[in-house]
Amino acid sequence: MIKKLCLLFSMLTLALSACGTLNVTVENTPTPVASGQNAAPTDAIPTDPVPAGIQPGSTQPLTDQSLTIDSSSEAIRQKMLRSALNWKTIWMDGVVYESMDSNGAPQAGVRQQVWIDQATARFRILSGPVDGAAKRFKVSDGISKLEMDLITGATQMSEMPQGIAGQFVSQPAAGIASPNPLWGQIGEPLAEMAFTSDLAQNDGAYKPVAIEMAAGRQALVMEWTYTQNSLPSWRVWLDVQTAVILKQQTFDKSGGTTVLSEYDVSTVQYDPPNLPDALFSVTPASPPAFSDVSGAPLVSVTPGPSVPAGSDPLGDVYFFLMTPGEDANGARLVRLPGACVAGKQACPAVEQVALPGLTYANNGPAMVWSPDNKKAAYVANTANGPARLFVSAMPAPAWKQVAEFASIDLPAWSGDGKWISFRVQDLQGGQDYYVVHPDGSGLKNVTATDSLPATDRPYNVDGWISNYLIVHSGNPDQAAKVYLLRADDGIVKTLFDSAVSKVEYYPSPDGSLLAFEAYDNTNNMNTLRIVAPDGSGLRDLASFKTTIWPIAWSPDASSLAFAVYGNQVPPQADVYVINRDGRGLKQVYGSAQVQNLAFSPNGQFLLVETGNPGGLFMVDLSSLQTHLLQASGLSLTDWWRQPAWVH
């Protein structure tokens, strides 16, 4: 189990540290342009000649001549072509309506907020429902670009192309579109309205219609008609000073009057002062949300009332917060009530739970709960000293040290709660498993017994069935017996006559079944299986061509959750739930890295721990709705590790 965890963790760490190795191509879909004749200019804006093509960092002179109802078609086009010279940074807040009802009224609007800094090729985009929270996030710091689904946690990182910083001017030839290269990386409707040159084509006529107010600014209403059509293809409201589009309506490409889509800017700010660098960070410190121009959330999230531990009907969720890149000195255990995690009520600020005053090693803390959820065992692997195992009654911790070795990991409670097992490594390649009572008595090495064949050493332990340990050889790919070892007296009995040693067994909470992944090298399939401890009732639940890990039982042992990893880099996983009888397989979460799975006490909700750094995502298994856990004190730049949902 540790080997697989370390392998996946290493893959995730390498992928996340190598920002840009996964290239994401955003489709560039500028408005189509057809060939035709230009309208003759009558009052063209006097400018210096503008070379064709991209002009990074252009210093072409700006004009202060505003658009008017009398502006000619060519004057409008030239103003649009040079629009990007009229601002360096911009912030826009608006709504995109991609459909209309039978009466022409907008439907299904999507709110978007856009920050763009041309000089550094930085941008920030938030998208979501008009009356709800943001669901998609896209940001660039000028070097890397992050795209994040704020509902599922799916992320993609790519490199930004070089040479696109700076203001952009072009003179497109007939029938050739020359979209802004920075917008090509953004690819969002509201952002294109900032880059008016994308619509400044020379194959049609720009007709002024009216002067109106839009987004609090004076705007020229203008229609563009392709030279071979009699009706316009689109109508825009141009800021008379900057030629930025403040409102846009599209008709049929062949021309028409029926509005097919509409984009409305409600607020625009040009060159807002002192934009915080944090706005453009690809490692946001908090969950991105709709905000004002400075990044301050528009809606103040009031923390919910404090809920004492053990009093919430949905139990409590404990997990660790760690700051990546540090020596894990700041590792802290926190708690939230189950109802807020499930989305039933507002979350209070996270409550920090007292831990022994030690310095924690980079491999992180480990905590496991007793079967009755009344005690917790906690391992602290110190950076420059021995590892210590502590036990405390919960929820009011008073930690007692019960063991100390060079290295301790994989703690697990016996099914009857009388023992805690753990692995001890001597840091020279050797390992053994020990057990100890929660009060610190009875400490002993259980895998050094003569009752286990010496040829199969070292041994691995996969958990407990009642007060029996599940033991099998740790030699790679060695077919060997699987044993049950009783902690009380060390008696050993055979569980299975033969099994491949790399198989990991996951006992059900009631000890009636074992789940495991089996690999068949004849068809290269990985199969999730369950079997009774006596070897009866072997059942194949589901098969996949890639790794199945991790695996978690529901509290009542009626179903299992598991992740299936693909071959992508960085690795991504889909999370499934299936009944123990092999029915009801359904995907409940996808396209994210998965480290741990934890069911709620009632089995209705599933917590998914994503990669590092990353958060916890809650899946309602009845509706399949998903949300990111949010509360005061949580940061997306932290590691949110080892969730435990206890009752």
PyMOL commands that set and color helices and strands:
alter all, ss='L'
color gray80, all
select helices_A, chain A and resi 2-17+73-81+83-86+118-120+181-186+189-194+196-199+277-280+338-341+454-456
alter helices_A, ss='H'
color red, helices_A
select strands_A, chain A and resi 89-100+106-117+122-129+136-140+144-149+155-159+204-214+217-226+234-239+245-250+261-270+316-322+332-337+351-353+366-369+375-381+387-393+400-405+408-413+420-425+431-436+444-445+459-465+468-473+479-486+492-500+506-507+514-520+525-531+539-544+548-553+559-565+573-579+586-592+596-599+605-609+616-620+626-628+639-646
alter strands_A, ss='S'
color yellow, strands_A
deselect
rebuild
show_as cartoon
